[in-house]
Amino acid sequence: MLILLNILLVLLRCLAALPLKVHYAFAGAVSWLLRVVFRYRRDVVTVNLARSFPGKGYDEICRLTRLFYRHLGEIFAETLWFGGCRKGERFRRQGLVVETNPELLDGLKGERGALVMTSHCGNWELLGGMMEYDPREGASRPYAAADVVVVYKQLSNPLWNEVMRLNRSAPARRLGFNGYVSSKEILRYALTHRGEGKWYFFPNDQYPYANARVSETLTFLHQETKVMLGGAALARKLALPVVYMGMAPVSRGRYEVTYTLLTPDASQIGEKELMEKYFSLLERDLDALPWNYLWSHRRWK
């Protein structure tokens, strides 16, 4: 597997070296192929949108579907290019992701760390570049790269799991970041590193994994929705401040990240109440940009 992995990495790095605008030139073709030729999960996308926005008519749902696939093609393009950002300067110069209020995170700097709740809005594959998000020269981060932990669902294919892990952390590995931890291992990891000021970036908008220990049912986008409580339970156990992270595309090649404090101390709030706050903000963001979400995954089963 090691030989095949190295071959794939060399090929991907050659492609990733191309300018982002070249990748965008092919993004339209990728979008068209996914939507029209392969019809990649078209039924799932259409049904999810129609049920989530019952007030929108057929024509509007079709328009949102087209916008979703266009965005999905751009995510592929940006993710491939991102793997070539082994030096943070390339990522910063592009200005692909900009924080609108980094001072909120600065205010949480301390020994406890924090838990940041993320979703499949914007381009979630760029989380490994968060140490380079803010383009202000000399701007400091409230955390060291070695203290950042991104929780992810491990892919079933070991080869592609390793390819994606390396691609997702490309600009941060030189800073000491090696913090992609699978959802299966996160509880053990967090308890082992308790008191070390870790910052956990935790996706919370997926259908509960098979190994999820606890779940809850909430109303989200007009539907009864099963939600994972793992992130909330972890934050409560460690008494961490919890932040909502919204990511919105404002133009091609530009995402804006905005943070909202959900609680300064998760031990003082119930897990269900915390998740209700999170999903309320996520629903607000989706009402503003309905196509900016991973509608192709089976959120409701």
N, C-alpha and C positions, 0 to 999 in steps of 0.2 A: 504493500500500500504506500510505503514511503516514496518509492520511485514514481508512482503515478501521481502522488500528491505534489511532488516537486515539479513534474511536467505541467500539471494544471496550474500551479502557481506561476511558473514562468510565462505560460500563455496568457494568463489573466493579467499579469503585470505589464506585458507588452501592450495589451489592449488598454489597460488603465492609464498608460502613459500619454494617450491621446488627450487633447484638450476636451473639456467638458462640453463645449459647443458641438464638437464632432459626435460625441455620444448622444446629445440631444437630437442631432440630425437623423439618427437611426431610431430614436425613441418612438416617433410617429409610426414607423413601419412595425415596430414591435407591438404597439398598442393595437394597430389594425389587425395584425395576425391573431393576437389574443382574443379580440372581440369578434371578428368576422370569420376568420378561417378556422381557428381551433375552438372558438366559442368557449373559452376557458371559464367554466363555472358561470356562464351567462344566466342560467336559471336561478342560481343562488343569489347572484348580484341583484337581479331584477326583483325577486321576491323580498329580499332584505330591504331594499329601498322602498318598495311599495308598502310594506308593513310598517316600516319605521316612519314614513311620512304619508299617512293616509289622506291628508288633505291635498296632495299633489296629484294632478291628472296624469293620464297615460303619456302624453307628449313630454311633460316635464320629467317623468321617470326615465323615459328614453334619453332625454338630454343629459340627465345626471349619470346615467349608465355610460354614455360616451365620454363624459368628463372623467369618470372614475377610471376607465381604461386608459385614457390619455395620461392621467396621473400615474397609473401603475407602470406604464412604459417609461415614464420619466424616473420613477423610483429605481427601476432596473438600471437605467443609464447612470444615475447618480451613484448607485451602489458599486457598480463596476469601476467608475472613475475614482471613487473614494478609496478603493483598494490600492491605488497608486500613490496615495498621499502618505508615503512613509516619512516624509518630513512635514511637520505641522505648518510650515510657511506656505506650502502649496494650498492647503485647505483654507488657511486664513486669508490669503490673497483673493481667493475665489469669493469669499464672503457668503458661502452657501447657507450657513446657519448663523443667525444673529440673535442674541438675547436682548429682550426689550427692558427687562428689569433685573439684571444680575445682582443688584444691591440687596434683593430679598434673600438670596442665598448667602451673600456676605454677612448678613445679620445673624445667620444661624451658625457661623463659624465657631467651633468649640470642640470639646473633647467627646461629646456624645455622638456626633455624626448626624445623619438624617436619612429619611426614606423618601424618595421622589417617585410618585406614582405616574407612570407613563401609559400611553395607549398606542394604537395603530393609526394615529393621525400623522400627517406630514410624512417624513421618511424616518421611520424608526431604526433603519439600518445604520444611521449616522450617529447613534448614541456613543459609539466608541471614540468619537472625535470631540466629545464635550469639553475636554480640556483646552480645545482650540476654538470654541464657539465665539468667544468675545473678541472682535477684531481690534479693540483698543490696544494700542501699543503699551506694553508694560502692565496691562491689567492683571491683577492677581486672581487666583481662584480660592474659594473657601476650603478646598480639599486638595490633597496631593494625588497625583495619578495612581499611586500605589494603594490609595484608600478608596478608590472607586470600584464598586461592584455592580455589574449589570446582570440581572437575572434573565435567563433565556430558557426556552424549551428545546431540549436537545433533539437534533434530527436523528432519524432512525438509521440513516446511512453514515457510518463513521467517517468516510472520506469527505463527503460534502459538509459534514458537521465541522471538521477541522478547517476546510477551505473557508467556510463562512466565518468561523471564529477568528481566523487570521485576517480576513478581509475587513471585518467589522472593527478591528482594533488597530488597523494599519497606522494611523498617525500618532497613536498614543503609546505604542510598545516601546518606543525609544525613551519615553518618560517613566517607564517602569510599570505601565498598566498591564495587568494580566488577569483582570478581574471578571471575566465572563464565567459565571457560576450557574450550573443548571438548576432548574426548579426542584429537582429531586434532592439536590445537595445543599440548598440554600439555608435551611434551618440549622443543620449541623455546622455549616460554615459560620453562620452568624453567632451561634452560641460559642463556638471555638474562639472567635475574634471579638467577643463581647468586650466593650470598654476601649476599643482601639480607634474609635472615631470613624468608622466606615460610613460611606455614603452609598446607599442602596438605590439603584434605579430599577424599579419593579413594574413590569407590565401587568395591568389589572383588568383588561377588557376582553380576555379570551374565555371561552367556555371552560369550566373547571376541568383540569387535567384528570386523567384516570387516577393519578397518585395524590390528588388534592385531598387533604385531611378534613377540611371543613369548607362548607359553602353556605350560601344564603340566597334567597329569592327576593329580588327587588323589581320595581317597575322601571324600565329603561326604554325610551323611544316607543312608548305605548304598548310594551309587551312585558309579560312576566319573564324575568331574566335570571338565570342562575349565575351567581358571581362567586369567584374565589375570595376567600378571606385570608389567604396566606400572607399577603403583604401587610394587611391591617393587623393581623395577629402578631406578626414579627415586630412591627413598630410598637405595638402595645406592650409586648413582652420586654422590649429594650428601652421603653419610655422615650422613643425618638420623636423629634418634630417631623411632620409629614407635609409634603409639598405636592401640589398638582402641577404637572408640566404639560402645557398646551403647545402644539407645534402647528403653525398655519402657513401654507404657501401664499406669499403675497405677490409673487411673479415667478416666472420660470427662472430657476437658479437662485431663488431667495426664499428661505424659510425664516419665520420669526418665532422664537420661543418665549413664552410668557409663563411666569411662575405665580402660583397662588398658594398661600399658606393655609392648609386645612386645619392644622392644630399644632401648637408649640410643644405638646406633650401627649403622645398617643395613649399613654397609660390613664389619662383622664377622660377618655371618650370611648364609647362602645364601638366594637368592630363594625356592626351594621350601620351605625350613624356615620362613621367615617367613610364607609363605602357609598352611602347615600350622598354625601357631600361630593365625593369624587365623581360619581355618575351624573350628578346634577351639572357639574362644570363640563363634563364631556358632552352631555346632551346639548348644552348651550353652544359649544363650539361646533357641533354637527348641525345645529339649526342654522348657524351662520354660513357654513360651507359643507353642505350635505355630501358632496362627492369626496371629501377629504377624509377617507376612512377605508379600512380594508374590508370592503363589503363582500369580497369573495370567500371569506372564511365563514364557517357555519357557527355563527354566534348563538343562534337559537336552534335547539334540537328538540 
